[in-house]
Structure formats: C-alpha cells, structure tokens
C-alpha cells in the first residue's frame, strides 16, 4: 500500500492555502499556481474588477 506522505506542496496564489501534488499535474507541476478551477477562475474575475476601477 502506498502512503502519500512525501508529496510536494505549493501555496495557492489566490487563496493562500497549501495544496499537494497530483498525478495529473506530473508534467506541468512547475507551472501550477492554483489549487482549483475556482481559484483559477476567481483570479481572472478579480483582475477584471481591479482594472475596471482604475
């Protein structure tokens, strides 16, 4: 049985929560910045709101 103790982690740039390496991110782990689709989509909405106020 495999234990997932030694997997790398990162911190999400949107919500600042830690998230763990996933098999689907194996080839692009260096490019992963967001813990979920919600954070990735929330980033673009936050950028649009910030740019429209200026």
mmCIF file of the N, C-alpha and C atoms, coordinates in Angstrom:
data_MODEL
# 
_entry.id   MODEL 
# 
loop_
_atom_site.group_PDB 
_atom_site.id 
_atom_site.type_symbol 
_atom_site.label_atom_id 
_atom_site.label_alt_id 
_atom_site.label_comp_id 
_atom_site.label_asym_id 
_atom_site.label_entity_id 
_atom_site.label_seq_id 
_atom_site.pdbx_PDB_ins_code 
_atom_site.Cartn_x 
_atom_site.Cartn_y 
_atom_site.Cartn_z 
_atom_site.occupancy 
_atom_site.B_iso_or_equiv 
_atom_site.pdbx_formal_charge 
_atom_site.auth_seq_id 
_atom_site.auth_comp_id 
_atom_site.auth_asym_id 
_atom_site.auth_atom_id 
_atom_site.pdbx_PDB_model_num 
ATOM 1   N N  . UNK A 1 1  ? 0.846   -1.183 0.000   1.00 0.00 ? 1  UNK A N  1 
ATOM 2   C CA . UNK A 1 1  ? 0.000   0.000  0.000   1.00 0.00 ? 1  UNK A CA 1 
ATOM 3   C C  . UNK A 1 1  ? 0.891   1.246  0.000   1.00 0.00 ? 1  UNK A C  1 
ATOM 4   N N  . UNK A 1 2  ? 0.550   2.200  -0.817  1.00 0.00 ? 2  UNK A N  1 
ATOM 5   C CA . UNK A 1 2  ? 1.338   3.426  -0.935  1.00 0.00 ? 2  UNK A CA 1 
ATOM 6   C C  . UNK A 1 2  ? 0.824   4.488  0.026   1.00 0.00 ? 2  UNK A C  1 
ATOM 7   N N  . UNK A 1 3  ? 1.750   5.150  0.650   1.00 0.00 ? 3  UNK A N  1 
ATOM 8   C CA . UNK A 1 3  ? 1.380   6.279  1.505   1.00 0.00 ? 3  UNK A CA 1 
ATOM 9   C C  . UNK A 1 3  ? 1.800   7.555  0.814   1.00 0.00 ? 3  UNK A C  1 
ATOM 10  N N  . UNK A 1 4  ? 0.981   8.555  0.904   1.00 0.00 ? 4  UNK A N  1 
ATOM 11  C CA . UNK A 1 4  ? 1.232   9.817  0.209   1.00 0.00 ? 4  UNK A CA 1 
ATOM 12  C C  . UNK A 1 4  ? 1.778   10.863 1.174   1.00 0.00 ? 4  UNK A C  1 
ATOM 13  N N  . UNK A 1 5  ? 2.837   10.527 1.864   1.00 0.00 ? 5  UNK A N  1 
ATOM 14  C CA . UNK A 1 5  ? 3.403   11.440 2.851   1.00 0.00 ? 5  UNK A CA 1 
ATOM 15  C C  . UNK A 1 5  ? 4.407   12.402 2.251   1.00 0.00 ? 5  UNK A C  1 
ATOM 16  N N  . UNK A 1 6  ? 5.127   11.978 1.258   1.00 0.00 ? 6  UNK A N  1 
ATOM 17  C CA . UNK A 1 6  ? 6.260   12.756 0.769   1.00 0.00 ? 6  UNK A CA 1 
ATOM 18  C C  . UNK A 1 6  ? 5.985   13.474 -0.542  1.00 0.00 ? 6  UNK A C  1 
ATOM 19  N N  . UNK A 1 7  ? 4.757   13.880 -0.769  1.00 0.00 ? 7  UNK A N  1 
ATOM 20  C CA . UNK A 1 7  ? 4.422   14.589 -1.996  1.00 0.00 ? 7  UNK A CA 1 
ATOM 21  C C  . UNK A 1 7  ? 4.739   16.070 -1.841  1.00 0.00 ? 7  UNK A C  1 
ATOM 22  N N  . UNK A 1 8  ? 5.207   16.712 -2.904  1.00 0.00 ? 8  UNK A N  1 
ATOM 23  C CA . UNK A 1 8  ? 5.498   18.147 -2.817  1.00 0.00 ? 8  UNK A CA 1 
ATOM 24  C C  . UNK A 1 8  ? 4.220   18.966 -2.653  1.00 0.00 ? 8  UNK A C  1 
ATOM 25  N N  . UNK A 1 9  ? 4.347   20.117 -2.038  1.00 0.00 ? 9  UNK A N  1 
ATOM 26  C CA . UNK A 1 9  ? 3.205   21.011 -1.856  1.00 0.00 ? 9  UNK A CA 1 
ATOM 27  C C  . UNK A 1 9  ? 3.561   22.405 -2.352  1.00 0.00 ? 9  UNK A C  1 
ATOM 28  N N  . UNK A 1 10 ? 2.530   23.169 -2.651  1.00 0.00 ? 10 UNK A N  1 
ATOM 29  C CA . UNK A 1 10 ? 2.658   24.576 -3.033  1.00 0.00 ? 10 UNK A CA 1 
ATOM 30  C C  . UNK A 1 10 ? 1.564   25.348 -2.330  1.00 0.00 ? 10 UNK A C  1 
ATOM 31  N N  . UNK A 1 11 ? 1.648   26.665 -2.389  1.00 0.00 ? 11 UNK A N  1 
ATOM 32  C CA . UNK A 1 11 ? 0.620   27.530 -1.833  1.00 0.00 ? 11 UNK A CA 1 
ATOM 33  C C  . UNK A 1 11 ? -0.107  28.215 -2.979  1.00 0.00 ? 11 UNK A C  1 
ATOM 34  N N  . UNK A 1 12 ? -1.421  28.174 -2.952  1.00 0.00 ? 12 UNK A N  1 
ATOM 35  C CA . UNK A 1 12 ? -2.246  28.795 -3.990  1.00 0.00 ? 12 UNK A CA 1 
ATOM 36  C C  . UNK A 1 12 ? -2.053  30.312 -3.952  1.00 0.00 ? 12 UNK A C  1 
ATOM 37  N N  . UNK A 1 13 ? -1.859  30.932 -5.116  1.00 0.00 ? 13 UNK A N  1 
ATOM 38  C CA . UNK A 1 13 ? -1.625  32.374 -5.169  1.00 0.00 ? 13 UNK A CA 1 
ATOM 39  C C  . UNK A 1 13 ? -2.896  33.181 -4.922  1.00 0.00 ? 13 UNK A C  1 
ATOM 40  N N  . UNK A 1 14 ? -4.071  32.548 -4.995  1.00 0.00 ? 14 UNK A N  1 
ATOM 41  C CA . UNK A 1 14 ? -5.327  33.260 -4.775  1.00 0.00 ? 14 UNK A CA 1 
ATOM 42  C C  . UNK A 1 14 ? -5.787  33.137 -3.324  1.00 0.00 ? 14 UNK A C  1 
ATOM 43  N N  . UNK A 1 15 ? -5.934  31.904 -2.843  1.00 0.00 ? 15 UNK A N  1 
ATOM 44  C CA . UNK A 1 15 ? -6.495  31.692 -1.505  1.00 0.00 ? 15 UNK A CA 1 
ATOM 45  C C  . UNK A 1 15 ? -5.433  31.447 -0.434  1.00 0.00 ? 15 UNK A C  1 
ATOM 46  N N  . UNK A 1 16 ? -4.183  31.309 -0.830  1.00 0.00 ? 16 UNK A N  1 
ATOM 47  C CA . UNK A 1 16 ? -3.043  31.101 0.077   1.00 0.00 ? 16 UNK A CA 1 
ATOM 48  C C  . UNK A 1 16 ? -3.123  29.797 0.864   1.00 0.00 ? 16 UNK A C  1 
ATOM 49  N N  . UNK A 1 17 ? -3.899  28.843 0.383   1.00 0.00 ? 17 UNK A N  1 
ATOM 50  C CA . UNK A 1 17 ? -3.970  27.534 1.029   1.00 0.00 ? 17 UNK A CA 1 
ATOM 51  C C  . UNK A 1 17 ? -2.951  26.598 0.400   1.00 0.00 ? 17 UNK A C  1 
ATOM 52  N N  . UNK A 1 18 ? -2.397  25.703 1.196   1.00 0.00 ? 18 UNK A N  1 
ATOM 53  C CA . UNK A 1 18 ? -1.452  24.731 0.632   1.00 0.00 ? 18 UNK A CA 1 
ATOM 54  C C  . UNK A 1 18 ? -2.205  23.652 -0.147  1.00 0.00 ? 18 UNK A C  1 
ATOM 55  N N  . UNK A 1 19 ? -1.608  23.190 -1.230  1.00 0.00 ? 19 UNK A N  1 
ATOM 56  C CA . UNK A 1 19 ? -2.170  22.063 -1.967  1.00 0.00 ? 19 UNK A CA 1 
ATOM 57  C C  . UNK A 1 19 ? -1.053  21.124 -2.370  1.00 0.00 ? 19 UNK A C  1 
ATOM 58  N N  . UNK A 1 20 ? -1.415  19.880 -2.591  1.00 0.00 ? 20 UNK A N  1 
ATOM 59  C CA . UNK A 1 20 ? -0.451  18.808 -2.797  1.00 0.00 ? 20 UNK A CA 1 
ATOM 60  C C  . UNK A 1 20 ? -0.405  18.381 -4.254  1.00 0.00 ? 20 UNK A C  1 
ATOM 61  N N  . UNK A 1 21 ? 0.754   17.904 -4.653  1.00 0.00 ? 21 UNK A N  1 
ATOM 62  C CA . UNK A 1 21 ? 0.985   17.380 -5.996  1.00 0.00 ? 21 UNK A CA 1 
ATOM 63  C C  . UNK A 1 21 ? -0.073  16.344 -6.355  1.00 0.00 ? 21 UNK A C  1 
ATOM 64  N N  . UNK A 1 22 ? -0.516  16.378 -7.609  1.00 0.00 ? 22 UNK A N  1 
ATOM 65  C CA . UNK A 1 22 ? -1.453  15.381 -8.123  1.00 0.00 ? 22 UNK A CA 1 
ATOM 66  C C  . UNK A 1 22 ? -0.867  14.741 -9.367  1.00 0.00 ? 22 UNK A C  1 
ATOM 67  N N  . UNK A 1 23 ? -1.255  13.525 -9.607  1.00 0.00 ? 23 UNK A N  1 
ATOM 68  C CA . UNK A 1 23 ? -0.745  12.779 -10.762 1.00 0.00 ? 23 UNK A CA 1 
ATOM 69  C C  . UNK A 1 23 ? -1.010  13.533 -12.063 1.00 0.00 ? 23 UNK A C  1 
ATOM 70  N N  . UNK A 1 24 ? -2.170  14.167 -12.188 1.00 0.00 ? 24 UNK A N  1 
ATOM 71  C CA . UNK A 1 24 ? -2.493  14.878 -13.429 1.00 0.00 ? 24 UNK A CA 1 
ATOM 72  C C  . UNK A 1 24 ? -1.600  16.104 -13.651 1.00 0.00 ? 24 UNK A C  1 
ATOM 73  N N  . UNK A 1 25 ? -0.931  16.571 -12.598 1.00 0.00 ? 25 UNK A N  1 
ATOM 74  C CA . UNK A 1 25 ? -0.016  17.713 -12.711 1.00 0.00 ? 25 UNK A CA 1 
ATOM 75  C C  . UNK A 1 25 ? 1.432   17.273 -12.879 1.00 0.00 ? 25 UNK A C  1 
ATOM 76  N N  . UNK A 1 26 ? 1.666   15.993 -13.063 1.00 0.00 ? 26 UNK A N  1 
ATOM 77  C CA . UNK A 1 26 ? 3.017   15.434 -13.089 1.00 0.00 ? 26 UNK A CA 1 
ATOM 78  C C  . UNK A 1 26 ? 3.943   16.162 -14.057 1.00 0.00 ? 26 UNK A C  1 
ATOM 79  N N  . UNK A 1 27 ? 3.486   16.442 -15.273 1.00 0.00 ? 27 UNK A N  1 
ATOM 80  C CA . UNK A 1 27 ? 4.343   17.054 -16.299 1.00 0.00 ? 27 UNK A CA 1 
ATOM 81  C C  . UNK A 1 27 ? 4.375   18.574 -16.229 1.00 0.00 ? 27 UNK A C  1 
ATOM 82  N N  . UNK A 1 28 ? 3.427   19.177 -15.531 1.00 0.00 ? 28 UNK A N  1 
ATOM 83  C CA . UNK A 1 28 ? 3.338   20.644 -15.501 1.00 0.00 ? 28 UNK A CA 1 
ATOM 84  C C  . UNK A 1 28 ? 3.400   21.215 -14.078 1.00 0.00 ? 28 UNK A C  1 
ATOM 85  N N  . UNK A 1 29 ? 3.932   20.452 -13.138 1.00 0.00 ? 29 UNK A N  1 
ATOM 86  C CA . UNK A 1 29 ? 3.946   20.879 -11.738 1.00 0.00 ? 29 UNK A CA 1 
ATOM 87  C C  . UNK A 1 29 ? 4.602   22.243 -11.549 1.00 0.00 ? 29 UNK A C  1 
ATOM 88  N N  . UNK A 1 30 ? 5.643   22.544 -12.309 1.00 0.00 ? 30 UNK A N  1 
ATOM 89  C CA . UNK A 1 30 ? 6.325   23.832 -12.171 1.00 0.00 ? 30 UNK A CA 1 
ATOM 90  C C  . UNK A 1 30 ? 5.442   25.000 -12.597 1.00 0.00 ? 30 UNK A C  1 
ATOM 91  N N  . UNK A 1 31 ? 4.437   24.736 -13.428 1.00 0.00 ? 31 UNK A N  1 
ATOM 92  C CA . UNK A 1 31 ? 3.551   25.788 -13.931 1.00 0.00 ? 31 UNK A CA 1 
ATOM 93  C C  . UNK A 1 31 ? 2.276   25.951 -13.105 1.00 0.00 ? 31 UNK A C  1 
ATOM 94  N N  . UNK A 1 32 ? 1.979   24.997 -12.234 1.00 0.00 ? 32 UNK A N  1 
ATOM 95  C CA . UNK A 1 32 ? 0.741   25.024 -11.454 1.00 0.00 ? 32 UNK A CA 1 
ATOM 96  C C  . UNK A 1 32 ? 0.818   26.126 -10.402 1.00 0.00 ? 32 UNK A C  1 
ATOM 97  N N  . UNK A 1 33 ? -0.211  26.996 -10.372 1.00 0.00 ? 33 UNK A N  1 
ATOM 98  C CA . UNK A 1 33 ? -0.245  28.107 -9.424  1.00 0.00 ? 33 UNK A CA 1 
ATOM 99  C C  . UNK A 1 33 ? -1.495  28.098 -8.553  1.00 0.00 ? 33 UNK A C  1 
ATOM 100 N N  . UNK A 1 34 ? -2.538  27.432 -9.015  1.00 0.00 ? 34 UNK A N  1 
ATOM 101 C CA . UNK A 1 34 ? -3.838  27.493 -8.354  1.00 0.00 ? 34 UNK A CA 1 
ATOM 102 C C  . UNK A 1 34 ? -4.250  26.119 -7.854  1.00 0.00 ? 34 UNK A C  1 
ATOM 103 N N  . UNK A 1 35 ? -4.905  26.075 -6.719  1.00 0.00 ? 35 UNK A N  1 
ATOM 104 C CA . UNK A 1 35 ? -5.296  24.805 -6.119  1.00 0.00 ? 35 UNK A CA 1 
ATOM 105 C C  . UNK A 1 35 ? -6.534  24.210 -6.772  1.00 0.00 ? 35 UNK A C  1 
ATOM 106 N N  . UNK A 1 36 ? -7.322  25.033 -7.455  1.00 0.00 ? 36 UNK A N  1 
ATOM 107 C CA . UNK A 1 36 ? -8.579  24.541 -8.020  1.00 0.00 ? 36 UNK A CA 1 
ATOM 108 C C  . UNK A 1 36 ? -9.017  25.409 -9.194  1.00 0.00 ? 36 UNK A C  1 
ATOM 109 N N  . UNK A 1 37 ? -10.013 24.920 -9.916  1.00 0.00 ? 37 UNK A N  1 
ATOM 110 C CA . UNK A 1 37 ? -10.592 25.711 -11.002 1.00 0.00 ? 37 UNK A CA 1 
ATOM 111 C C  . UNK A 1 37 ? -11.250 26.972 -10.451 1.00 0.00 ? 37 UNK A C  1 
ATOM 112 N N  . UNK A 1 38 ? -11.828 26.864 -9.274  1.00 0.00 ? 38 UNK A N  1 
ATOM 113 C CA . UNK A 1 38 ? -12.475 28.029 -8.663  1.00 0.00 ? 38 UNK A CA 1 
ATOM 114 C C  . UNK A 1 38 ? -11.477 29.159 -8.429  1.00 0.00 ? 38 UNK A C  1 
ATOM 115 N N  . UNK A 1 39 ? -10.310 28.830 -7.910  1.00 0.00 ? 39 UNK A N  1 
ATOM 116 C CA . UNK A 1 39 ? -9.280  29.858 -7.692  1.00 0.00 ? 39 UNK A CA 1 
ATOM 117 C C  . UNK A 1 39 ? -8.760  30.388 -9.020  1.00 0.00 ? 39 UNK A C  1 
ATOM 118 N N  . UNK A 1 40 ? -8.570  29.527 -9.996  1.00 0.00 ? 40 UNK A N  1 
ATOM 119 C CA . UNK A 1 40 ? -8.077  29.972 -11.299 1.00 0.00 ? 40 UNK A CA 1 
ATOM 120 C C  . UNK A 1 40 ? -9.080  30.921 -11.954 1.00 0.00 ? 40 UNK A C  1 
ATOM 121 N N  . UNK A 1 41 ? -10.357 30.603 -11.879 1.00 0.00 ? 41 UNK A N  1 
ATOM 122 C CA . UNK A 1 41 ? -11.388 31.467 -12.455 1.00 0.00 ? 41 UNK A CA 1 
ATOM 123 C C  . UNK A 1 41 ? -11.597 32.720 -11.621 1.00 0.00 ? 41 UNK A C  1 
ATOM 124 N N  . UNK A 1 42 ? -11.479 32.638 -10.330 1.00 0.00 ? 42 UNK A N  1 
ATOM 125 C CA . UNK A 1 42 ? -11.617 33.792 -9.451  1.00 0.00 ? 42 UNK A CA 1 
ATOM 126 C C  . UNK A 1 42 ? -10.535 34.817 -9.683  1.00 0.00 ? 42 UNK A C  1 
ATOM 127 N N  . UNK A 1 43 ? -9.347  34.354 -10.055 1.00 0.00 ? 43 UNK A N  1 
ATOM 128 C CA . UNK A 1 43 ? -8.229  35.251 -10.357 1.00 0.00 ? 43 UNK A CA 1 
ATOM 129 C C  . UNK A 1 43 ? -8.588  36.168 -11.510 1.00 0.00 ? 43 UNK A C  1 
ATOM 130 N N  . UNK A 1 44 ? -9.157  35.624 -12.571 1.00 0.00 ? 44 UNK A N  1 
ATOM 131 C CA . UNK A 1 44 ? -9.471  36.449 -13.736 1.00 0.00 ? 44 UNK A CA 1 
ATOM 132 C C  . UNK A 1 44 ? -10.597 37.433 -13.421 1.00 0.00 ? 44 UNK A C  1 
ATOM 133 N N  . UNK A 1 45 ? -11.552 37.033 -12.599 1.00 0.00 ? 45 UNK A N  1 
ATOM 134 C CA . UNK A 1 45 ? -12.626 37.945 -12.217 1.00 0.00 ? 45 UNK A CA 1 
ATOM 135 C C  . UNK A 1 45 ? -12.091 39.061 -11.334 1.00 0.00 ? 45 UNK A C  1 
ATOM 136 N N  . UNK A 1 46 ? -11.172 38.745 -10.445 1.00 0.00 ? 46 UNK A N  1 
ATOM 137 C CA . UNK A 1 46 ? -10.574 39.761 -9.575  1.00 0.00 ? 46 UNK A CA 1 
ATOM 138 C C  . UNK A 1 46 ? -9.756  40.746 -10.400 1.00 0.00 ? 46 UNK A C  1 
ATOM 139 N N  . UNK A 1 47 ? -9.042  40.257 -11.400 1.00 0.00 ? 47 UNK A N  1 
ATOM 140 C CA . UNK A 1 47 ? -8.253  41.138 -12.261 1.00 0.00 ? 47 UNK A CA 1 
ATOM 141 C C  . UNK A 1 47 ? -9.153  42.073 -13.054 1.00 0.00 ? 47 UNK A C  1 
ATOM 142 N N  . UNK A 1 48 ? -10.266 41.560 -13.549 1.00 0.00 ? 48 UNK A N  1 
ATOM 143 C CA . UNK A 1 48 ? -11.199 42.405 -14.303 1.00 0.00 ? 48 UNK A CA 1 
ATOM 144 C C  . UNK A 1 48 ? -11.798 43.485 -13.410 1.00 0.00 ? 48 UNK A C  1 
ATOM 145 N N  . UNK A 1 49 ? -12.151 43.137 -12.189 1.00 0.00 ? 49 UNK A N  1 
ATOM 146 C CA . UNK A 1 49 ? -12.731 44.103 -11.257 1.00 0.00 ? 49 UNK A CA 1 
ATOM 147 C C  . UNK A 1 49 ? -11.711 45.180 -10.898 1.00 0.00 ? 49 UNK A C  1 
ATOM 148 N N  . UNK A 1 50 ? -10.484 44.794 -10.688 1.00 0.00 ? 50 UNK A N  1 
ATOM 149 C CA . UNK A 1 50 ? -9.437  45.753 -10.330 1.00 0.00 ? 50 UNK A CA 1 
ATOM 150 C C  . UNK A 1 50 ? -9.131  46.690 -11.490 1.00 0.00 ? 50 UNK A C  1 
ATOM 151 N N  . UNK A 1 51 ? -9.127  46.182 -12.700 1.00 0.00 ? 51 UNK A N  1 
ATOM 152 C CA . UNK A 1 51 ? -8.798  47.023 -13.848 1.00 0.00 ? 51 UNK A CA 1 
ATOM 153 C C  . UNK A 1 51 ? -9.952  47.954 -14.223 1.00 0.00 ? 51 UNK A C  1 
ATOM 154 N N  . UNK A 1 52 ? -11.183 47.578 -13.886 1.00 0.00 ? 52 UNK A N  1 
ATOM 155 C CA . UNK A 1 52 ? -12.311 48.434 -14.233 1.00 0.00 ? 52 UNK A CA 1 
ATOM 156 C C  . UNK A 1 52 ? -12.469 49.603 -13.260 1.00 0.00 ? 52 UNK A C  1 
ATOM 157 N N  . UNK A 1 53 ? -11.869 49.526 -12.081 1.00 0.00 ? 53 UNK A N  1 
ATOM 158 C CA . UNK A 1 53 ? -11.976 50.609 -11.103 1.00 0.00 ? 53 UNK A CA 1 
ATOM 159 C C  . UNK A 1 53 ? -10.970 51.718 -11.359 1.00 0.00 ? 53 UNK A C  1 
ATOM 160 N N  . UNK A 1 54 ? -9.986  51.467 -12.201 1.00 0.00 ? 54 UNK A N  1 
ATOM 161 C CA . UNK A 1 54 ? -8.971  52.495 -12.462 1.00 0.00 ? 54 UNK A CA 1 
ATOM 162 C C  . UNK A 1 54 ? -9.288  53.291 -13.696 1.00 0.00 ? 54 UNK A C  1 
# 
